[in-house]
Amino acid sequence: MTYKSLNHFIQKLENENEIIRVKEFVSPELEITEITDRISKSLHGGKAILFENTGTDFPVLINALGSEKRMCMALNVNKMDDIGKVMEKMFIDLSSPKANIFEKLKVLPMLSEISSWMPKIISGKGKCQDIIHYDPDLGILPVLKCWPEDGGPFITLPMVITKDPITGIRNVGMYRMQIFDKKLTGMHWHKHKVGARHFEEYKKLNKKIPIAVALGGDPAYTYAATAPVPDNVDEFLLAGFLRKQKVELVKCITQEIEVPADADIIIEGYVDPTEEFIWEGPFGDHTGFYSLADWYPKFHVTCITHRKNAVYPATIVGVPPMEDAWIGKATERIFLTPIRLAILPEIIDYDLPFEGVAHNIAIVKINKTFAGQAFKVMNAMWGAGQMMFNKIMIVVDQDIDIHNYKQVIQQVFKNVNSENDIHFISGPLDVLDHSASKFTYGSKMGIDATTKFIEEQSDISEQNNSPVKPTMLENYFKLIPEFKRWNILSNLGIAIIAVKKESKQQLETIIQNLSEQKDFNSFKFFLFVDELVDVNDLNMITWIGSGNIDPKRDSKIFNSGKDKFSKIFIDATKKSLQRDNFKREWPNIVISDEDTIRAIDEKWEGLGFGDFIKSPSLKYRKLNTNKGAIAKD
């Protein structure tokens, strides 16, 4: 089944009781975000929401892909793993040796099917061009201002279509777009993205970049725009594979570029590489922190077209989990097969926890057959496409359920000698990573939690497995005035400590003293967080801990001597110039403001969502010590 429009998908969601229609007016400025944040953090991602009264002619569809079930509905599968199984069968059938002409002929129908997924340009106008605005005004669209410190309203679910000026190969990327006036937005493509590469190619040619931005249509289009397909592979080919039907494209009205004929809304325009950039942002981002303002290209709108009865699609991002977490989970499942077949056949499975916001944490399960294989896998994964942004990678044995995080932690405790089994390298980081000392460049941590072959075994026997009584460690912690709260997980050898950090040197002195306490030799891992972080909320700890560290800079490993555990101490507090000589600006956590929370509290009963859900922002408010996108000392 393919979807002919967002309304078609909405109809399917209604049939499955997966959507709530909100008829009361809800403002696109902050209010839609606050409601969606409450719903998307509900059990299993809550439901999709259609805001029918937005103050414009367009309803807003949001959280449409915000659960496993809705992602499967969008891509017409029962399980996300089904797509990988199809890929694997195709690869085997096409690449296996053919003994005779008859076996070769058997693959022809498959080749014909693959060719049927190729995007096709058709003549005439598409449904996306039912209505044409030759004098465009972005104000007709219910574009969201998502969070209080955002630089303005942002288009958050755009499919940005560009072409390589030399090869003509199309790229479809998803880059947020801040609106500045009725015909001007920013174009937030990061330096590592294909859109930015196209920009550089046009700049060399001194030509404007024709661009089209598609919104809506078959949700497979939207997913494909987010997918980490190889450079020079058309995302609409992936969409054709997913929907088992080619994407039909029509030419734009004012630009030399093509768009899906059945999209809901099209914004046509161009970027002039010779123009000065515009100051864009801040923006409450999927890391849960604000991405801070920076200079990005200007996108000039030349035309807006749309279907009759078009729907405006949007998403919000912020503290996980939200809708983007489920989109990322689809990518995890779909791209497991290509990684295994093309790069690392020893990989059995991998998992990207929601709290790791796609690039901070990866857990990889392998079929281990030789010494050093875990580190071989780490280095290969860090060199594979978007995995180059991963910051912490844990590799485990084939008998571990990597989707059971407690089991993974137990494996780490059992098999990891920090001194020998934790590996640091430097490399590229995501533009949104706020913790590295240098922009987009920092360290990565590889943790080999596999069972060790004899060649890998440490000289340190680490046989002191008698657990420390929590009271013993707690009594010691009470003697340290900087320690405010703690969570001692003695069965896992982990201590999580909320600390009032006055300086980096102060914490290093505390760590040195703690490392010398022989009574705590059965503890391997000590994690320090800021004093107001809830040390008992392990989801928060995972998110904060992975987001706030540059692994090599913020980790200290101590060897306690023969027959003792080595220890690793990790500083996951926020960094500042005053305390840490950290010279970049540190962002605040993304939360709603008090007025918006109060307004939604008051109108909740009439919105149709059932039982009251309190604002998730209340949980994180105390972690920001000031207002604004930038954290202050």
Order of alpha helices (4+ residues) and beta strands (2+ residues): alpha-beta-alpha-beta-beta-alpha-alpha-alpha-alpha-beta-beta-beta-beta-beta-beta-beta-alpha-beta-alpha-alpha-beta-beta-beta-beta-beta-beta-beta-beta-beta-alpha-alpha-beta-beta-alpha-beta-alpha-alpha-beta-beta-alpha-beta-beta-alpha-beta-alpha-beta-beta-alpha-alpha-alpha
